[in-house]
Every structure is written in C-alpha cells, then in structure tokens.
Amino acid sequence: MSFFISDAMAQAAGGSQMGGMEGLILPVGLIIMLYFLMIRPQMKRQKEHKKMVDALAKGDEVQTEGGMMGRIIEIGDNLVTLEIAEGVQVKFRRASVATVLPKGTLKEL
C-alpha cells in the first residue's frame, strides 16, 4: 500500500500548473478584444458627434435626440434655439443635437 501514496505525492508535486505568464494570456486577450470591439468604436462615435456639434451654425436644419426637428435661429456656447414651427421657438442643449439634416428638409418653416 505504501507504493500508492508515493505515486500520488509525486504526481501532485510535478503536475502541470499554469505559470505566471501563461495565466495572464487569457485575461489580457479578453481586455484587448473588449477594447477593439466596444471601447474604440464608442470613442470614435463620441469624437464624430463632438465635431458635428462644434460645426453647428445658424440656419442649419437639425434633429435632436428627442426627435424634434427644426432650424437653428440662435446658437450659443451651451444652448441652441430651434424654430420648430412658425413662431414656435424651443431651446435645447447644444449636445442634444443628434444629426444635421440636409438643406431643404424642413420646407414647412
């Protein structure tokens, strides 16, 4: 019976254990995948939106994140005043502008 114990002890001591660098391959690979699949595209979208918001000008036809569409009649550092109908003006945060529409989209105004 003693020969079984020595085999078991030898196997436990010399078994394959993952070393320090081998154990880090999977977590580092997952972090790299997370960066390229989620973080980088989101940063790119934010940069494009910031560029679009900085380029807003009086007379642009825009759509807000809430779905309101109108023509910019006044623009400030943080606020934009839209004319959504004849004589109806609404103020929005400048960052809430979602898209700039092509000229002539809003013919009713």
C-alpha angles and dihedrals in degrees: 000000000000092000090066092057095052092051091051092049092049092050094050093049096048100035121128109272123177111250127222099271096038091054092056098054096083098046092045090048091051092050091050091050091048090052095051097040102040117007102043097049091048091051089050092052091049092051092050091048092050091051091050093049092049090052095054114126138181111280096029116135110227144173120220127218088257092058099255114141125200149128121274110242099166131020130190138170095279106004135062123196113213128194103217096172137001105303094355114117126180129185121222136175109265092234091057091071105109104184142000110233124217115267114273096027092118103051095157094072 
